[in-house]
Amino acid sequence: MLTIFDVQPVPSDGGEPGHVASAPHRYVGSSDGGRRQMVDGSQILAQALVAAAKCLPAKTIRSAHAVFSRTVAADQPIQLDVEVVHEGRSFATAVVTAAQGARRCVQVTVLLDTPTADVIRHHSALPTAVGRQDALTCVMPMVGRDLRIVGLRDPNDPAEVGPPVIDAWVHYDPIPTRPDLAAALLAHFTGHLSISATMRPHPGMGTAMAHDSVSTGVLAIGVTFHEPTSWDGWLLYHHESTQVGAGMAHVRGQVFTGDGRLVASFYQDAMIRPFVVDAVIDRPVEERL
């Protein structure tokens, strides 16, 4: 995944990165859909962070807001065009558009800055009763990732009912030393368990039903990096589903280090809708959004 996140510049005809189409910088990334035909939105978010950081290497990524307008196919390259909207002494803004051919699929607005010394400081406390020693190993395969969830054996199981909260401990080996790859890896997991947290309180509802009997999909993710991104050891992802209804769900979350330092906050907007098959084209509506 680190290799997939590390998007590469597309050279101009002269052999150097340059202006292509209407965007000043263009990168290309590969896809990892696993057994699925679609790529996780959080992978595109991670790639967009790296692309923006490569265009603005003197700045630090502070936040990103992604809207996933169309699905991204796993069997095609992903083209990322970066437009630097502003680059000042303190702050910079870039808009990253991910496309496949003529299809524009995702747009990510990235805020970067030059960090300064504190004027004042405080942060939220690590949630109580979420000790790693009580967490249960969860199989969500990725080489180098250890995932343990507090009080929940299988987030996909409709029989696992509980509050609309999921606390997940995550450990990576290796942990990237490059700040842009570290931010990308941290952002990547923000898209994994939010829909599961939303479904958890509802009997007979689980993410194993997604893309089968229930139509689900991530439509937007926002992530804020409170510190220049670095950590050592475990991370705790705290997910809280605050609302679901009218076909949409909202989840807010926080990312803590094992010693209780708040390093990032995030949100996700997703759809949870009746599964409808197009009467003309025999495929799920969610695959044509």
C-alpha positions, -999 to +999 in steps of 0.1 A: +000+000+000+029+024+007+040+019-029+005+025-041+002+057-021+035+070-035+021+084-068+046+093-095+048+124-117+038+121-153+065+136-175+057+161-202+068+155-238+101+171-229+108+144-202+102+167-173+070+171-151+051+200-166+017+214-175-007+189-189-044+198-197-055+225-173-036+214-142+000+223-134+010+189-120-001+154-129+006+122-111-004+086-118-012+059-092-022+023-093-052+007-077-057-020-051-092-032-051-084-067-037-113-089-048-135-059-054-140-041-087-139-007-069-111+011-050-116+023-015-122+061-014-097+064+014-070+050-009-076+079-033-076+103-003-042+090+007-028+093-028-041+129-031-022+138+001+010+125-013+005+143-046-002+176-029+028+172-006+050+166-036+038+198-053+044+218-021+074+201-004+081+230+019+047+227+036+031+203+061-003+187+054-029+199+079-063+189+065-080+174+035-116+172+025-126+146-002-158+141-021-162+108-040-185+116-070-180+084-089-166+050-081-130+042-091-123+010-110-096-013-096-083-024-130-074+010-144-047+036-135-057+066-116-047+101-129-043+128-102-042+164-113-030+189-087-039+226-089-020+248-065-046+274-056-024+294-032+011+292-019+020+317+008+046+320+035+024+304+061-004+285+042-010+268+009-040+252-007-042+226-034-071+209-052-064+173-063-087+158-089-086+120-095-098+107-128-098+076-150-098+086-186-124+112-192-142+103-159-135+127-130-142+106-099-129+124-068-119+159-057-098+166-027-090+200-012-058+200+008-047+226+033-009+228+041+010+251+063+043+259+081+038+249+117+047+274+144+053+273+182+023+270+205+004+300+218-019+278+238-025+240+238-050+214+248-065+183+233-092+157+239-084+128+262-081+092+252-115+075+255-119+055+287-122+017+287-105+011+254-074-007+265-056-026+239-052-056+262-090-062+260-093-057+222-100-086+199-080-094+169-099-087+137-091-101+103-089-073+077-060-085+057-030-062+049+006-073+052+022-054+081-011-043+097-023-056+131-059-047+138-077-052+172-112-040+180-126-033+215-156-055+224-163-065+188-153-098+172-165-092+136-177-057+125-193-074+094-216-097+114-253-086+116-256-105+149-229-082+166-251-055+181-239-027+203-236+011+206-228+031+174-191+033+184-161+013+173-127+017+189-100+001+168-063-003+177-040-004+146-003-012+144+018-009+112+052-024+104+069-005+090+057+030+101+067+055+073+093+081+082+083+103+053+057+128+066+035+126+035+034+088+035+027+088+073-002+111+067-015+090+038-013+058+059-031+074+088-058+088+065-063+055+048-079+037+077-104+065+083-126+050+056-127+014+069-150+011+099-174+041+099-202+024+081-198-006+105-201+017+134-233+031+120-249-003+114-238-018+148-269-007+169-294-021+144-302-059+147-299-078+115-278-052+099-240-056+092-214-046+067-214-082+053-246-071+036-230-041+018-231-043-020-254-073-017-287-066+001-279-030+012-263-003-010-235+015+008-208+038-002-184+064+012-193+098-003-170+122+017-141+120+041-125+149+060-093+145+080-074+171+101-038+165+112-033+183+145+005+178+146+031+171+119+023+134+112+046+110+131+040+083+157+056+052+172+037+021+181-001+017+181-028+041+170-064+041+183-092+050+159-123+061+178-154+061+155-188+075+167-218+074+144-239+105+153-267+102+128-282+079+102-314+085+082-328+096+049-303+074+032-272+091+047-249+084+077-225+107+095-195+095+116-170+115+135-137+101+147-104+108+164-070+092+161-048+088+193-013+075+199-009+047+224+002+073+251-029+094+246-017+121+222-045+132+198-029+133+163-059+136+140-096+140+137-119+129+109-154+126+096-172+105+070-204+109+051-218+077+036-249+064+019-269+035+033-298+029+009-321+002-004-303-021-029-318-013-063-309-030-096-312-009-127-340-022-149-321-015-181-285-022-171-283-052-148-259-039-122-263-021-089-270+016-090-241+022-066-216+011-093-229+037-117-228+068-093 
